[in-house]
Amino acid sequence: MSDPHDAPVREAVRAYAEIQPGLREPTRRYVDLVTVLLDEAGINYLSVEGRTKSVASFAAKAMRKVEITDQIGVRVITYVHSDVAAVVGVFDDSLQILDDRDLGEETASQGRFGYASRHLLVEVTDPPPPSYDDLVGHRASIQVRTVLQHAWAEFEHDIRYKGTVPEEHASDLDRRFTLAAGLLELADQEFAAIRERLQTTASADTPAADPSDPRISGQELAAFLAGQYTDAGWSHTDHYGWIAGLLLELGITSLDELADLLASVDPDAIIQRMGYRYPAGAVRRLDDALLAIFGRQYVELTGNAHRAALLQTRLEKLTNGG
């Protein structure tokens, strides 16, 4: 005799199979939106990835009678735990957060070590962010975790999914995963302490530049900005080289020129006008300083064509005092 729930499950899976191909583009667009939001905020992160839930995965969840809200999934990997909160703060500013679960906190409240990740269910606001009208009506599940939390979760999932551990070793496996989770939590704390120490003791000493490249190198710019903005967070590694290209467009090819230029603006006034809700990265701080100095000229640089509207909004904030 067939299970009376089989028919609804089959119908749900069939319906999802029909719409699943059409969710791939909204998934890509959500990844793009999340990346833009984090880059605009100057938040440091390792990666942003997305996936559309497969029909097989949907069917497995449907059999467990679980509400399936992660048809569109995005994962943000940060370096340290404090960046997780900063990322969530960015989403709280720009998206509608429908659900927010800190699974690491839930595990800790039970006196255990284990899976740790921040899980959000979001949708775009009304009105949606510029150029993202196509995401209206689509919700996304966003996971935010550190690189160490991600490593633990992926390894644990891989082992348990394959089910290769004999039953008599299951309890020892659980104990070892718990031990590893505790050690990784300590490692996360130590990485945060290392970063904090480096930021508070940063100097403006820079490595030698490549004489064949007119741009300020990303590495020397990172070292310079660490000394220039000692209270700023680190930025995404690729962004130092990117903004060095904008400096080249402005004709700035040396750190001495950049230092003289930055001396002409009041960084505290810029902070006050921008009203950062989270520790803005060094590249974002430089970005806003250049915007304050050059105004429309900066907005209209070729390298800023993809974000001219966002920069114009920020320029108005700088000009009008927020």
For each residue, the residues with C-beta under 8 A, 3 or more apart:
1:
2: 6 7
3: 6
4: 7
5: 8 9 65
6: 2 3 9 10
7: 2 4 10 11
8: 5 11 12
9: 5 6 12 13 59 62 63
10: 6 7 13 14
11: 7 8 14 15
12: 8 9 15 16 58 62
13: 9 10 16 17 55 58 59 62
14: 10 11 17 18
15: 11 12 18 19
16: 12 13 19 20 55 58 71
17: 13 14 20 55
18: 14 15
19: 15 16 22 23
20: 16 17 23 24 52 53 54 55 58 71
21: 24
22: 19 25 26
23: 19 20 26 27 52 53 71 72 138
24: 20 21 27 28 52
25: 22 28 29
26: 22 23 29 30 72 134 135 138
27: 23 24 30 31 50 51 52 72 73 74 140
28: 24 25 31 32 50
29: 25 26 32 33 132 134 135
30: 26 27 33 34 50 72 74 135 138 140
31: 27 28 34 35 48 49 50 74
32: 28 29 35 36
33: 29 30 36 37 124 129 132 135
34: 30 31 37 38 48 74 76 91 142
35: 31 32 38 39 48
36: 32 33 39 40 129 307 310
37: 33 34 40 41 90 91 94 95 129
38: 34 35 41 43 45 48 76 87 90 236
39: 35 36 42 43 236 239
40: 36 37 284 307 310
41: 37 38 86 90 93 278 280 284
42: 39 233 235 280 281 282 283 284 285 287
43: 38 39 83 86 87 90 233 236 278 281
44: 78 79 83 233 234 235 236 281
45: 38 48 76 77 78 79 83 87 236
46: 77 78 79 147
47: 75 76 77
48: 31 34 35 38 45 74 75 76 77
49: 31 74 75 77
50: 27 28 30 31 72 73 74 75
51: 27 73 75
52: 20 23 24 27 71 72 73
53: 20 23 57 58 68 70 71 72 73
54: 20 57 58
55: 13 16 17 20 58 59
56: 59 60
57: 53 54 60 61
58: 12 13 16 20 53 54 55 61 62 68 71
59: 9 13 55 56 62 63
60: 56 57 63 64
61: 57 58 64 66 68
62: 9 12 13 58 59 65 66 68
63: 9 59 60
64: 60 61
65: 5 62
66: 61 62
67:
68: 53 58 61 62 71
69: 99 121 139 141
70: 53 73 141
71: 16 20 23 52 53 58 68 139 141
72: 23 26 27 30 50 52 53 138 139 140 141
73: 27 50 51 52 53 70 140 141 142 143
74: 27 30 31 34 48 49 50 140 141 142 143
75: 47 48 49 50 51 142 143 144 145 150
76: 34 38 45 47 48 87 142 143 144 145
77: 45 46 47 48 49 145 146 147 150
78: 44 45 46 81 83 84 87 144 145 146 147
79: 44 45 46 83 146 147 191 195
80: 83 146 188 191 192 195
81: 78 84 85 146 188 189 192
82: 85 86 192
83: 43 44 45 78 79 80 86 87 146 233
84: 78 81 87 88 118 144 145 146
85: 81 82 88 89 278
86: 41 43 82 83 89 90 233 278 279
87: 38 43 45 76 78 83 84 90 91 144
88: 84 85 91 92 100 118 120 144
89: 85 86 92 93 277 278
90: 37 38 41 43 86 87 93 94 278
91: 34 37 87 88 94 95 97 120 122 142
92: 88 89 95 97
93: 41 89 90 277
94: 37 90 91 125 129
95: 37 91 92 122 123 124 125
96: 122 123 124 125 126
97: 91 92 100 120 121 122
98: 121 122 123 139
99: 69 119 120 121
100: 88 97 118 119 120 121
101: 106 118 119 120
102: 105 106 118 119
103: 106 107 115 116 117 118 119
104: 107 108 115 116 117 118 149
105: 102 108 109
106: 101 102 103 109 110
107: 103 104 110 112 113 114 115 116
108: 104 105 111 112 113
109: 105 106
110: 106 107
111: 108
112: 107 108 178
113: 107 108 178 179 181 182 185
114: 107 177 178 181
115: 103 104 107 152 153 156 181
116: 103 104 107 145 149 152 153 181 185
117: 103 104 143 144 145 149 153
118: 84 88 100 101 102 103 104 143 144 145
119: 99 100 101 102 103 141 142 143
120: 88 91 97 99 100 101 141 142 143 144
121: 69 97 98 99 100 139 140 141 142
122: 91 95 96 97 98 139 140 142
123: 95 96 98 135 137 138 139 140
124: 33 95 96 128 129 132 135 136 138
125: 94 95 96 128 129
126: 96 136
127:
128: 124 125 132 133 135 136
129: 33 36 37 94 124 125 132
130: 309 310
131: 309
132: 29 33 124 128 129 135
133: 128 136
134: 26 29
135: 26 29 30 33 123 124 128 132 138
136: 124 126 128 133
137: 123
138: 23 26 30 72 123 124 135
139: 69 71 72 98 121 122 123
140: 27 30 72 73 74 121 122 123
141: 69 70 71 72 73 74 119 120 121
142: 34 73 74 75 76 91 119 120 121 122
143: 73 74 75 76 117 118 119 120
144: 75 76 78 84 87 88 117 118 120
145: 75 76 77 78 84 116 117 118 149 150 153
146: 77 78 79 80 81 83 84 149 150 188
147: 46 77 78 79 150 151
148: 151 152 184 187 188 191
149: 104 116 117 145 146 152 153 184 188
150: 75 77 145 146 147 153 154
151: 147 148 154 155 184
152: 115 116 148 149 155 156 177 180 181 184
153: 115 116 117 145 149 150 156 157
154: 150 151 157 158
155: 151 152 158 159
156: 115 152 153 159 160 177
157: 153 154 160 161
158: 154 155 161 162
159: 155 156 162 164 165 173
160: 156 157 163
161: 157 158
162: 158 159
163: 160
164: 159
165: 159 169 170 173
166: 169 170
167: 170
168:
169: 165 166 172 173
170: 165 166 167 173 174
171: 174 175
172: 169 175 176
173: 159 165 169 170 176 177
174: 170 171 177 178
175: 171 172 178 179
176: 172 173 179 180
177: 114 152 156 173 174 180 181
178: 112 113 114 174 175 181 182
179: 113 175 176 182 183
180: 152 176 177 183 184
181: 113 114 115 116 152 177 178 184 185
182: 113 178 179 185 186
183: 179 180 186 187
184: 148 149 151 152 180 181 187 188
185: 113 116 181 182 188 189
186: 182 183 189 190
187: 148 183 184 190 191
188: 80 81 146 148 149 184 185 191 192
189: 81 185 186 192 193
190: 186 187 193 194
191: 79 80 148 187 188 194 195
192: 80 81 82 188 189 195 196
193: 189 190 196 197
194: 190 191 197 198
195: 79 80 191 192 198 199 234
196: 192 193 199 200
197: 193 194 200 201
198: 194 195 201 202 226
199: 195 196 202 226 230 232 233 234
200: 196 197 230
201: 197 198
202: 198 199 223 226 227 230
203: 223 226 227
204: 223 224 226 227 228
205: 223 227
206: 209 219 220 223 224 255
207: 217 219 220 223
208: 220
209: 206 213 216 217 220
210: 213 217
211:
212:
213: 209 210 217
214: 248 253
215: 241 244 245 247 248 253
216: 209 220 221 224 244 247 248 252 253 254 255 258
217: 207 209 210 213 220 221 241 244
218: 221 222 237 238 240 241 244
219: 206 207 222 223 240
220: 206 207 208 209 216 217 223 224 255
221: 216 217 218 224 225 240 241 243 244 247 255
222: 218 219 225 226 234 235 240 282
223: 202 203 204 205 206 207 219 220 226 227
224: 204 206 216 220 221 227 228 255 258 259
225: 221 222 228 229 232 235 240 282 283 285 286
226: 198 199 202 203 204 222 223 229 230 234 282
227: 202 203 204 205 223 224 230
228: 204 224 225 259 262 282 286
229: 225 226 232 267 282 285 286
230: 199 200 202 226 227
231: 279
232: 199 225 229 279 280 281 282 284 285
233: 42 43 44 83 86 199 279 280 281 282
234: 44 195 199 222 226 281 282
235: 42 44 222 225 239 240 281 282 283 284
236: 38 39 43 44 45 239 281 283
237: 218 240
238: 218 241 242
239: 39 235 236 242 243 281 283
240: 218 219 221 222 225 235 237 243 244 283
241: 215 217 218 221 238 244 245
242: 238 239 245 246 283 303
243: 221 239 240 246 247 283 286 287
244: 215 216 217 218 221 240 241 247 248
245: 215 241 242 248 249 303
246: 242 243 249 250 290 298 301 303 304
247: 215 216 221 243 244 250 252 253 258 290
248: 214 215 216 244 245 251 252 253
249: 245 246 301 302 303
250: 246 247 290 294 297 298 301
251: 248
252: 216 247 248 257 258 261
253: 214 215 216 247 248 257
254: 216 257 258
255: 206 216 220 221 224 258 259
256: 259 260
257: 252 253 254 260 261
258: 216 224 247 252 254 255 261 262
259: 224 228 255 256 262 263
260: 256 257 263 264
261: 252 257 258 264 293
262: 228 258 259 265 267 286 289
263: 259 260
264: 260 261 293
265: 262 269 270 289 292 293
266: 269 270
267: 229 262 270 271 285 289
268: 271 272
269: 265 266 272 273
270: 265 266 267 273 274 285 288 289 292 318
271: 267 268 274 275 276
272: 268 269 275 322
273: 269 270 317 318 321 322
274: 270 271 280 288 314 317 318 322
275: 271 272 322
276: 271 279 280
277: 89 93
278: 41 43 85 86 89 90
279: 86 231 232 233 276
280: 41 42 232 233 274 276 284 285 288
281: 42 43 44 232 233 234 235 236 239 284 285
282: 42 222 225 226 228 229 232 233 234 235 285 286
283: 42 225 235 236 239 240 242 243 286 287
284: 40 41 42 232 235 280 281 287 288
285: 42 225 229 232 267 270 280 281 282 288 289
286: 225 228 229 243 262 282 283 289 290
287: 42 243 283 284 290 291
288: 270 274 280 284 285 291 292 314 318
289: 262 265 267 270 285 286 292 293
290: 246 247 250 286 287 293 294 298
291: 287 288 294 295 298 299 311 314 315 318
292: 265 270 288 289 295 318
293: 261 264 265 289 290 298
294: 250 290 291 297 298
295: 291 292 298 299 315 319
296: 299 300 315
297: 250 294 300 301
298: 246 250 290 291 293 294 295 301 304 311
299: 291 295 296 304 308 311 312 315
300: 296 297 304 308
301: 246 249 250 297 298 304 305
302: 249 305
303: 242 245 246 249
304: 246 298 299 300 301 307 308 311
305: 301 302 308
306:
307: 36 40 304 310 311
308: 299 300 304 305 311 312
309: 130 131 312 313
310: 36 40 130 307 313 314
311: 291 298 299 304 307 308 314 315
312: 299 308 309 315 316
313: 309 310 316 317
314: 274 288 291 310 311 317 318
315: 291 295 296 299 311 312 318 319
316: 312 313 319 320
317: 273 274 313 314 320 321 322
318: 270 273 274 288 291 292 314 315
319: 295 315 316
320: 316 317
321: 273 317
322: 272 273 274 275 317
